């Protein structure tokens, strides 16, 4: 049963890719579609961050990860380099976990 699901998913991904290549160029040149396509990776990454930060199994959890995310957000607002943002988030999460 698992192999059937894997092959069905692979076929669906191939069909989706083929459908994208089959679109006429005039549809892809629309400004609105180009803006939406440019924002799509950002939206997907934000959704992944939220799911990983606020989920614990099948429930919602607010713990040290949320504090780390908030600290990282503040560091980004202060225009800190990426490595500093990561270090601030990790240090904040570690401190909150040590305190609780």
N, CA and C atoms as a LAMMPS dump frame, in Angstrom:
ITEM: TIMESTEP
0
ITEM: NUMBER OF ATOMS
300
ITEM: BOX BOUNDS ff ff ff
-5.0000000000000000e+02 5.0000000000000000e+02
-5.0000000000000000e+02 5.0000000000000000e+02
-5.0000000000000000e+02 5.0000000000000000e+02
ITEM: ATOMS id mol type element x y z
1 1 1 N 0.809 -1.189 0
2 1 2 C 0 0 0
3 1 3 C 0.859 1.263 0
4 2 1 N 1.985 1.225 0.715
5 2 2 C 2.858 2.394 0.78
6 2 3 C 3.461 2.706 -0.587
7 3 1 N 3.868 1.667 -1.323
8 3 2 C 4.469 1.899 -2.637
9 3 3 C 3.45 2.483 -3.612
10 4 1 N 2.211 2.073 -3.472
11 4 2 C 1.169 2.634 -4.341
12 4 3 C 1.021 4.13 -4.073
13 5 1 N 1.04 4.517 -2.814
14 5 2 C 0.941 5.93 -2.458
15 5 3 C 2.143 6.713 -2.977
16 6 1 N 3.332 6.131 -2.878
17 6 2 C 4.545 6.806 -3.358
18 6 3 C 4.478 7.009 -4.868
19 7 1 N 4.1 5.964 -5.598
20 7 2 C 4.023 6.08 -7.054
21 7 3 C 2.901 7.026 -7.48
22 8 1 N 1.785 7.009 -6.775
23 8 2 C 0.689 7.926 -7.101
24 8 3 C 1.101 9.376 -6.852
25 9 1 N 1.824 9.617 -5.765
26 9 2 C 2.303 10.966 -5.479
27 9 3 C 3.316 11.417 -6.526
28 10 1 N 4.217 10.531 -6.915
29 10 2 C 5.201 10.869 -7.95
30 10 3 C 4.504 11.186 -9.273
31 11 1 N 3.49 10.413 -9.629
32 11 2 C 2.755 10.664 -10.873
33 11 3 C 2.015 11.997 -10.803
34 12 1 N 1.434 12.298 -9.66
35 12 2 C 0.727 13.567 -9.508
36 12 3 C 1.694 14.746 -9.601
37 13 1 N 2.871 14.624 -9.006
38 13 2 C 3.878 15.694 -9.103
39 13 3 C 4.333 15.88 -10.549
40 14 1 N 4.542 14.782 -11.261
41 14 2 C 4.941 14.87 -12.665
42 14 3 C 3.847 15.528 -13.494
43 15 1 N 2.597 15.167 -13.242
44 15 2 C 1.486 15.761 -13.992
45 15 3 C 1.362 17.254 -13.701
46 16 1 N 1.583 17.644 -12.455
47 16 2 C 1.53 19.056 -12.104
48 16 3 C 2.646 19.831 -12.8
49 17 1 N 3.843 19.253 -12.817
50 17 2 C 4.971 19.888 -13.502
51 17 3 C 4.687 20.003 -15.003
52 18 1 N 4.148 18.966 -15.593
53 18 2 C 3.814 18.977 -17.01
54 18 3 C 2.735 20.019 -17.311
55 19 1 N 1.782 20.156 -16.423
56 19 2 C 0.733 21.169 -16.617
57 19 3 C 1.333 22.568 -16.59
58 20 1 N 2.321 22.792 -15.726
59 20 2 C 2.985 24.093 -15.678
60 20 3 C 3.723 24.41 -16.956
61 21 1 N 4.381 23.421 -17.53
62 21 2 C 5.106 23.627 -18.785
63 21 3 C 4.163 23.799 -19.967
64 22 1 N 2.933 23.322 -19.814
65 22 2 C 1.966 23.387 -20.913
66 22 3 C 1.233 24.722 -20.998
67 23 1 N 1.365 25.562 -19.978
68 23 2 C 0.674 26.851 -19.995
69 23 3 C 1.235 27.767 -21.076
70 24 1 N 0.372 28.528 -21.733
71 24 2 C 0.862 29.484 -22.731
72 24 3 C 1.678 30.597 -22.052
73 25 1 N 2.656 31.118 -22.766
74 25 2 C 3.547 32.141 -22.209
75 25 3 C 2.791 33.419 -21.847
76 26 1 N 1.732 33.728 -22.563
77 26 2 C 0.998 34.962 -22.282
78 26 3 C 0.351 34.924 -20.9
79 27 1 N 0.005 33.753 -20.401
80 27 2 C -0.559 33.65 -19.055
81 27 3 C 0.503 33.895 -17.985
82 28 1 N 1.709 33.468 -18.268
83 28 2 C 2.788 33.596 -17.294
84 28 3 C 3.39 34.989 -17.253
85 29 1 N 3.084 35.825 -18.234
86 29 2 C 3.648 37.166 -18.302
87 29 3 C 2.816 38.21 -17.556
88 30 1 N 1.722 37.805 -16.971
89 30 2 C 0.883 38.751 -16.23
90 30 3 C 1.598 39.199 -14.959
91 31 1 N 1.551 40.496 -14.699
92 31 2 C 2.243 41.073 -13.535
93 31 3 C 1.69 40.52 -12.222
94 32 1 N 0.395 40.363 -12.152
95 32 2 C -0.226 39.873 -10.923
96 32 3 C 0.248 38.459 -10.591
97 33 1 N 0.337 37.611 -11.596
98 33 2 C 0.813 36.248 -11.392
99 33 3 C 2.285 36.238 -11.003
100 34 1 N 3.089 37.103 -11.585
101 34 2 C 4.516 37.165 -11.248
102 34 3 C 4.718 37.633 -9.811
103 35 1 N 3.916 38.6 -9.356
104 35 2 C 4.021 39.054 -7.958
105 35 3 C 3.625 37.949 -6.998
106 36 1 N 2.564 37.222 -7.324
107 36 2 C 2.118 36.129 -6.459
108 36 3 C 3.166 35.016 -6.418
109 37 1 N 3.76 34.703 -7.546
110 37 2 C 4.783 33.663 -7.593
111 37 3 C 6.036 34.075 -6.831
112 38 1 N 6.344 35.359 -6.824
113 38 2 C 7.517 35.832 -6.089
114 38 3 C 7.301 35.744 -4.58
115 39 1 N 6.066 35.91 -4.121
116 39 2 C 5.769 35.866 -2.69
117 39 3 C 5.51 34.455 -2.169
118 40 1 N 5.279 33.507 -3.038
119 40 2 C 4.926 32.157 -2.617
120 40 3 C 5.984 31.49 -1.736
121 41 1 N 7.279 31.539 -2.053
122 41 2 C 8.266 30.917 -1.158
123 41 3 C 8.277 31.528 0.237
124 42 1 N 8.091 32.824 0.333
125 42 2 C 8.052 33.49 1.634
126 42 3 C 6.872 33.008 2.463
127 43 1 N 5.723 32.872 1.835
128 43 2 C 4.527 32.42 2.537
129 43 3 C 4.686 30.979 2.998
130 44 1 N 5.236 30.13 2.154
131 44 2 C 5.432 28.73 2.536
132 44 3 C 6.43 28.598 3.677
133 45 1 N 7.509 29.368 3.641
134 45 2 C 8.488 29.328 4.72
135 45 3 C 7.878 29.821 6.026
136 46 1 N 7.094 30.885 5.968
137 46 2 C 6.438 31.398 7.174
138 46 3 C 5.482 30.356 7.754
139 47 1 N 4.746 29.678 6.912
140 47 2 C 3.829 28.642 7.384
141 47 3 C 4.587 27.498 8.051
142 48 1 N 5.712 27.088 7.475
143 48 2 C 6.511 26.029 8.084
144 48 3 C 7.064 26.447 9.433
145 49 1 N 7.512 27.69 9.546
146 49 2 C 8.046 28.187 10.823
147 49 3 C 6.958 28.184 11.886
148 50 1 N 5.776 28.641 11.537
149 50 2 C 4.678 28.681 12.504
150 50 3 C 4.284 27.28 12.954
151 51 1 N 4.187 26.36 12.022
152 51 2 C 3.811 24.988 12.378
153 51 3 C 4.867 24.361 13.281
154 52 1 N 6.142 24.531 12.954
155 52 2 C 7.196 23.939 13.764
156 52 3 C 7.332 24.613 15.127
157 53 1 N 6.987 25.882 15.224
158 53 2 C 7.135 26.615 16.484
159 53 3 C 5.991 26.339 17.443
160 54 1 N 4.781 26.296 16.956
161 54 2 C 3.624 26.231 17.838
162 54 3 C 2.923 24.879 17.859
163 55 1 N 3.565 23.819 17.396
164 55 2 C 2.919 22.51 17.448
165 55 3 C 3.74 21.548 18.289
166 56 1 N 3.001 20.712 19.013
167 56 2 C 3.6 19.628 19.788
168 56 3 C 2.724 18.408 19.556
169 57 1 N 3.115 17.597 18.598
170 57 2 C 2.269 16.464 18.24
171 57 3 C 1.026 16.953 17.534
172 58 1 N -0.12 16.7 18.155
173 58 2 C -1.391 17.111 17.56
174 58 3 C -2.027 18.27 18.32
175 59 1 N -1.238 18.975 19.143
176 59 2 C -1.786 20.083 19.918
177 59 3 C -0.931 21.331 19.736
178 60 1 N -1.468 22.438 20.188
179 60 2 C -0.758 23.717 20.108
180 60 3 C 0.036 23.909 21.393
181 61 1 N 1.277 24.351 21.255
182 61 2 C 2.129 24.565 22.425
183 61 3 C 2.85 25.897 22.293
184 62 1 N 2.843 26.649 23.376
185 62 2 C 3.627 27.882 23.436
186 62 3 C 4.706 27.634 24.472
187 63 1 N 5.941 27.508 24.001
188 63 2 C 7.046 27.173 24.894
189 63 3 C 8.271 27.999 24.524
190 64 1 N 9.444 27.473 24.789
191 64 2 C 10.692 28.198 24.547
192 64 3 C 10.889 28.514 23.066
193 65 1 N 10.341 27.691 22.205
194 65 2 C 10.477 27.956 20.769
195 65 3 C 9.809 29.267 20.378
196 66 1 N 8.663 29.556 20.997
197 66 2 C 7.969 30.815 20.708
198 66 3 C 8.799 32.009 21.165
199 67 1 N 9.444 31.885 22.33
200 67 2 C 10.308 32.971 22.807
201 67 3 C 11.498 33.158 21.871
202 68 1 N 12.061 32.062 21.387
203 68 2 C 13.165 32.15 20.432
204 68 3 C 12.743 32.806 19.131
205 69 1 N 11.549 32.476 18.664
206 69 2 C 11.038 33.087 17.44
207 69 3 C 10.812 34.585 17.634
208 70 1 N 10.273 34.959 18.782
209 70 2 C 10.057 36.38 19.061
210 70 3 C 11.39 37.13 19.122
211 71 1 N 12.382 36.542 19.765
212 71 2 C 13.699 37.179 19.838
213 71 3 C 14.325 37.288 18.447
214 72 1 N 14.151 36.26 17.625
215 72 2 C 14.671 36.31 16.256
216 72 3 C 13.975 37.409 15.465
217 73 1 N 12.67 37.556 15.662
218 73 2 C 11.937 38.624 14.98
219 73 3 C 12.448 40.001 15.358
220 74 1 N 12.735 40.183 16.64
221 74 2 C 13.299 41.463 17.072
222 74 3 C 14.683 41.698 16.466
223 75 1 N 15.487 40.643 16.402
224 75 2 C 16.82 40.784 15.803
225 75 3 C 16.723 41.135 14.315
226 76 1 N 15.756 40.553 13.63
227 76 2 C 15.558 40.876 12.214
228 76 3 C 15.124 42.33 12.06
229 77 1 N 14.234 42.781 12.956
230 77 2 C 13.812 44.181 12.895
231 77 3 C 14.969 45.14 13.137
232 78 1 N 15.948 44.713 13.918
233 78 2 C 17.135 45.533 14.179
234 78 3 C 18.179 45.369 13.068
235 79 1 N 17.821 44.593 12.044
236 79 2 C 18.675 44.356 10.863
237 79 3 C 20.001 43.684 11.226
238 80 1 N 19.921 42.708 12.114
239 80 2 C 21.101 41.941 12.492
240 80 3 C 21.443 40.949 11.383
241 81 1 N 22.716 40.567 11.258
242 81 2 C 23.085 39.541 10.277
243 81 3 C 22.414 38.204 10.607
244 82 1 N 22.295 37.359 9.603
245 82 2 C 21.573 36.098 9.763
246 82 3 C 22.147 35.246 10.891
247 83 1 N 23.45 35.139 10.975
248 83 2 C 24.054 34.303 12.005
249 83 3 C 23.746 34.843 13.398
250 84 1 N 23.647 36.151 13.532
251 84 2 C 23.287 36.758 14.819
252 84 3 C 21.827 36.452 15.143
253 85 1 N 20.958 36.493 14.156
254 85 2 C 19.549 36.166 14.365
255 85 3 C 19.414 34.735 14.874
256 86 1 N 20.125 33.821 14.254
257 86 2 C 20.075 32.415 14.67
258 86 3 C 20.627 32.257 16.079
259 87 1 N 21.735 32.917 16.377
260 87 2 C 22.337 32.813 17.71
261 87 3 C 21.426 33.399 18.779
262 88 1 N 20.803 34.521 18.495
263 88 2 C 19.884 35.142 19.457
264 88 3 C 18.691 34.225 19.711
265 89 1 N 18.139 33.639 18.665
266 89 2 C 17.002 32.738 18.824
267 89 3 C 17.387 31.513 19.638
268 90 1 N 18.535 30.928 19.334
269 90 2 C 18.969 29.732 20.063
270 90 3 C 19.261 30.049 21.527
271 91 1 N 19.935 31.158 21.775
272 91 2 C 20.257 31.538 23.153
273 91 3 C 18.993 31.836 23.954
274 92 1 N 18.037 32.519 23.348
275 92 2 C 16.791 32.832 24.038
276 92 3 C 16.018 31.559 24.368
277 93 1 N 15.916 30.66 23.417
278 93 2 C 15.208 29.401 23.667
279 93 3 C 15.909 28.594 24.761
280 94 1 N 17.234 28.563 24.743
281 94 2 C 17.981 27.834 25.767
282 94 3 C 17.792 28.453 27.142
283 95 1 N 17.796 29.767 27.22
284 95 2 C 17.597 30.425 28.506
285 95 3 C 16.192 30.192 29.054
286 96 1 N 15.202 30.244 28.192
287 96 2 C 13.823 29.996 28.64
288 96 3 C 13.664 28.552 29.094
289 97 1 N 14.254 27.62 28.369
290 97 2 C 14.173 26.207 28.785
291 97 3 C 14.895 25.967 30.094
292 98 1 N 16.026 26.643 30.307
293 98 2 C 16.757 26.488 31.56
294 98 3 C 15.988 27.087 32.725
295 99 1 N 15.236 28.15 32.466
296 99 2 C 14.505 28.825 33.534
297 99 3 C 13.214 28.091 33.905
298 100 1 N 12.686 27.277 33.006
299 100 2 C 11.433 26.591 33.307
300 100 3 C 11.634 25.128 33.617
